[in-house]
Amino acid sequence: MRYMLLVCGQEEPEDAVADHDAAEPCWAPWARELQARGVLLVEGSQLQPVSTATTVRNDGDQVLVSDGPFAETKEQILGYDVIECADLDEAIYAAARHPATLKGGVVEVRPILASV
């Protein structure tokens, strides 16, 4: 079964992101741990800063476009991962060990609908 992990937390300042050690990304040990458990990391990516977000609404008569994220909250969606694993328990384990949760962030786990 495939699961989407929506990674949420407080956005780091852009200069702090640039200072990370490029030798090994922070998610690499997590990915190795998942692989050892038989969980496949299908894809994932970090998102650009929330300052680059554009929100689009359609009220039926017109399209409304605004700068910034949909919700004005302290926590933002920082990125996502797609994993393939046996069941929800394994997906929860993966989310609990995610680098974002270990830094105080939140990971929302959602099953992906099978394609038709």
C-alpha positions as CSV (number, residue, x, y, z in Angstrom):
1,M,0.0,0.0,0.0
2,R,1.2,3.5,-0.8
3,Y,1.1,6.4,1.7
4,M,1.7,10.1,1.3
5,L,3.6,11.6,4.2
6,L,2.8,15.4,4.4
7,V,5.7,16.9,6.3
8,C,4.7,20.0,8.4
9,G,6.7,22.2,10.7
10,Q,8.1,25.6,11.1
11,E,9.9,26.8,8.1
12,E,13.6,27.4,8.6
13,P,15.1,30.7,7.4
14,E,16.5,30.4,3.9
15,D,20.1,31.0,5.1
16,A,19.8,28.1,7.6
17,V,18.7,25.7,4.8
18,A,21.8,26.6,2.8
19,D,24.0,25.9,5.8
20,H,23.0,22.2,6.0
21,D,25.8,19.6,5.5
22,A,25.7,18.6,1.8
23,A,27.7,15.4,2.4
24,E,24.6,13.6,3.4
25,P,21.0,14.9,3.5
26,C,19.2,14.7,6.9
27,W,16.7,12.2,5.5
28,A,19.4,9.6,4.3
29,P,19.6,7.7,7.6
30,W,15.8,7.6,7.8
31,A,15.6,6.2,4.2
32,R,18.2,3.5,5.1
33,E,16.3,2.5,8.2
34,L,13.0,2.2,6.2
35,Q,14.7,0.2,3.5
36,A,16.0,-2.2,6.2
37,R,12.4,-2.7,7.4
38,G,11.2,-3.4,3.8
39,V,9.6,0.0,3.3
40,L,10.2,1.6,-0.1
41,L,10.7,5.3,-0.3
42,V,9.1,5.9,-3.7
43,E,9.6,9.7,-3.9
44,G,9.8,12.8,-1.9
45,S,10.8,16.4,-2.0
46,Q,11.2,19.5,0.1
47,L,9.1,22.5,-1.0
48,Q,10.2,26.0,-1.8
49,P,9.6,28.5,1.0
50,V,6.1,29.5,1.8
51,S,6.8,32.9,0.5
52,T,6.6,31.4,-3.0
53,A,3.2,29.9,-2.5
54,T,0.2,30.9,-4.6
55,T,-3.4,30.0,-3.6
56,V,-6.1,29.5,-6.2
57,R,-9.8,29.5,-5.6
58,N,-12.7,29.1,-8.0
59,D,-16.1,30.3,-6.8
60,G,-17.8,29.3,-10.0
61,D,-17.9,32.8,-11.5
62,Q,-14.2,33.8,-11.2
63,V,-10.8,32.5,-10.3
64,L,-9.3,34.1,-7.2
65,V,-5.5,34.1,-7.0
66,S,-3.6,35.3,-3.9
67,D,0.0,35.2,-2.8
68,G,0.9,33.0,0.1
69,P,-0.3,29.7,1.6
70,F,-3.9,28.6,2.0
71,A,-3.8,28.7,5.8
72,E,-2.1,31.3,7.9
73,T,-0.6,29.1,10.6
74,K,2.7,28.7,12.4
75,E,3.3,25.3,10.8
76,Q,3.5,25.0,7.1
77,I,3.7,22.1,4.6
78,L,7.5,21.7,4.1
79,G,7.5,18.7,1.8
80,Y,6.2,15.3,1.1
81,D,7.3,11.7,0.9
82,V,5.6,8.7,-0.8
83,I,6.3,5.4,0.8
84,E,5.2,1.9,-0.1
85,C,4.8,-0.5,2.9
86,A,2.7,-3.4,4.2
87,D,0.1,-1.4,6.3
88,L,-0.8,1.7,8.2
89,D,1.2,0.6,11.3
90,E,4.4,0.5,9.2
91,A,3.5,3.9,7.7
92,I,3.0,5.3,11.2
93,Y,6.4,3.9,12.2
94,A,8.0,5.6,9.2
95,A,6.3,8.9,10.1
96,A,7.4,8.7,13.7
97,R,11.0,8.2,12.7
98,H,10.9,11.0,10.0
99,P,13.6,13.7,10.6
100,A,10.8,16.4,10.8
101,T,9.0,14.7,13.7
102,L,12.3,14.3,15.5
103,K,12.7,18.1,15.3
104,G,9.2,18.8,16.7
105,G,7.3,18.8,13.4
106,V,4.3,16.8,12.3
107,V,3.8,14.2,9.6
108,E,0.3,13.6,8.3
109,V,-0.1,10.0,7.0
110,R,-2.6,9.5,4.2
111,P,-3.3,6.4,2.1
112,I,-3.1,7.0,-1.6
113,L,-6.1,5.8,-3.7
114,A,-5.3,3.1,-6.1
115,S,-5.3,4.3,-9.7
116,V,-8.1,3.1,-11.9
